Amino acid sequence: MTDDVRADLTNRARKLLSDNDPATCERLKFLRAQFDLGLAWVHYPKGLGGLGLPRAFQNYVDELLAKAGAPDNDPLRNSVGLGMAAPTIVEFGSQEQQSRFLRPLWTAEELWCQLFSEPEAGSDLAGLATRAVRDGDEWIVNGQKVWTSGAHKAKWAILIARTNPDAPKHAGLTYFVCDMTVPGVDVRPLRQITGEAEFNEVFLTDVRIPDCNRIAAEGQGWQVATATLNNERLAIGDSQIPREGGMIGVVAQTWRNNPTRRTPDLHDRLMQLWVEAEVMRLTGIRLRQKLAAGQPGPEGSAMKLNFARVAQRLTGLELEILADDGLRYADWTMRRPELVNLTGGDAGYRYLRAKGNSIEGGTSEILRNVIAERVLNMPPEPRQDKNIPWKELPR
Ligand SMILES: Cc1cc2nc3c(=O)[nH]c(=O)nc-3n(C[C@H](O)[C@H](O)[C@H](O)COP(=O)(O)OP(=O)(O)OC[C@H]3O[C@@H](n4cnc5c(N)ncnc54)[C@H](O)[C@@H]3O)c2cc1C
């Protein structure tokens, strides 16, 4: 960071703090002012909460504000919005869409969810059947989505729907922003293995979406969705954590707290996973540096794959360390969690929740296919359905 940039960021942070004393200022007012000064996500464009600077510079701002006791935007509450909707809207949205959606998204005034997966279309997302039919300046949407995390809290959803069943399956899709509070959107909880219901099935019946909430051109939905999914993998797999942070930190603490449960075998496995977690953390730093230099690399898929593998091994190891105590599950009542904290809860919760890590955001098998084909240039899986109109495909 040059001295000029550092001085500019420091001055902006000082102005924010002097105009909005964190001790007395209302939280939302502070967050809105932070956005307007370009200190929300400095790597986004000016006028959209950023300053067009490298992403890594945000850490400097966040540290200054945290030291002054400033509120944060509670990022876990709006992970789909921040990690997926926002970068997609910045890349593909119109100016009006960017101005309308990004500020309340960042401040978490409006939460977002992702209406992609369907009962018959998860890994094979491009096979989805939800239809959107044009009606003047609106689209009428009918279909069923599933595994929709946070749909019950969301104001907005990113949605992919089929607008042309005569086109091959990847070509007939269009990307929308759907208002989750309009008539025809029916959100029903799905209870999961942890006991809680993070996600939902969502039935869409004659839901009207104004054409101004279409993102990019009609038929361009797959291209936009691919960008969203790449960002999702980054958001899941690449959290910026300190050394021995995240799940390895939790399990290492369990190890330290339980000296009588230690065995040489558990010790070996913990050390092996400690090294793997550290390698992942360093890979994340390299990835962010390459992204900042405009060189997106293959690390995103690898990070997400390894994140799931290491989290599942670590949470399994923690149960072994805790022996009988690890099998006591604190609370299996049906809950609607306010946020998802993968390292929160007790050891049993962490173990069960980690099972989803190799499914959400693309399964590990699919990521291995992606790495094999796009990174290692191995021969692709045969895809006979590539040029066949979607409506003629067997279902
Ligand atoms: C905790 C959690 C949160 C989620 N949140 C959301 C959300 O908010 N919004 C949303 O839209 N979706 C969400 N999902 C859904 C998730 O994206 C899908 O579950 C995932 O894409 C897999 O799809 P599927 O469940 O239909 O499995 P399927 O696609 O039916 O796959 C079943 C199995 O077959 C394997 N498989 C399939 N195709 C291949 C292949 N070509 N090669 C090798 N193996 C293959 C898969 O790896 C998997 O093991 C969430 C899932 C979880 C677990």
The ligand as a Gaussian input file, in Angstrom:
#p B3LYP/6-31G(d) Opt

LIG

0 1
 C      -26.026000     -26.948000       3.943000
 C      -26.485000     -26.757000       2.530000
 C      -26.939000     -25.519000       2.121000
 C      -27.391000     -25.333000       0.807000
 N      -27.862000     -24.112000       0.450000
 C      -28.337000     -23.921000      -0.800000
 C      -28.910000     -22.655000      -1.181000
 O      -28.985000     -21.726000      -0.379000
 N      -29.390000     -22.516000      -2.426000
 C      -29.329000     -23.517000      -3.354000
 O      -29.750000     -23.298000      -4.476000
 N      -28.817000     -24.739000      -3.037000
 C      -28.323000     -24.961000      -1.774000
 N      -27.818000     -26.198000      -1.423000
 C      -27.911000     -27.276000      -2.397000
 C      -26.589000     -27.733000      -2.978000
 O      -26.052000     -26.788000      -3.862000
 C      -26.863000     -29.068000      -3.675000
 O      -27.233000     -29.987000      -2.665000
 C      -25.656000     -29.602000      -4.418000
 O      -25.402000     -28.819000      -5.551000
 C      -25.846000     -31.075000      -4.849000
 O      -27.043000     -31.248000      -5.525000
 P      -28.042000     -32.436000      -5.107000
 O      -28.278000     -32.341000      -3.634000
 O      -29.232000     -32.353000      -5.999000
 O      -27.246000     -33.782000      -5.349000
 P      -27.091000     -34.536000      -6.739000
 O      -26.708000     -33.580000      -7.795000
 O      -28.310000     -35.365000      -6.977000
 O      -25.855000     -35.475000      -6.449000
 C      -25.980000     -36.697000      -5.690000
 C      -24.595000     -37.324000      -5.604000
 O      -24.122000     -37.669000      -6.920000
 C      -22.863000     -37.063000      -7.170000
 N      -22.772000     -36.637000      -8.577000
 C      -23.728000     -35.998000      -9.298000
 N      -23.282000     -35.744000     -10.541000
 C      -22.016000     -36.240000     -10.626000
 C      -21.027000     -36.289000     -11.651000
 N      -21.258000     -35.764000     -12.870000
 N      -19.846000     -36.866000     -11.381000
 C      -19.600000     -37.389000     -10.139000
 N      -20.501000     -37.383000      -9.127000
 C      -21.692000     -36.821000      -9.368000
 C      -22.818000     -35.862000      -6.252000
 O      -21.483000     -35.482000      -5.972000
 C      -23.541000     -36.383000      -5.028000
 O      -22.665000     -37.108000      -4.200000
 C      -27.368000     -26.408000      -0.112000
 C      -26.909000     -27.656000       0.305000
 C      -26.485000     -27.844000       1.616000
 C      -25.987000     -29.205000       2.029000

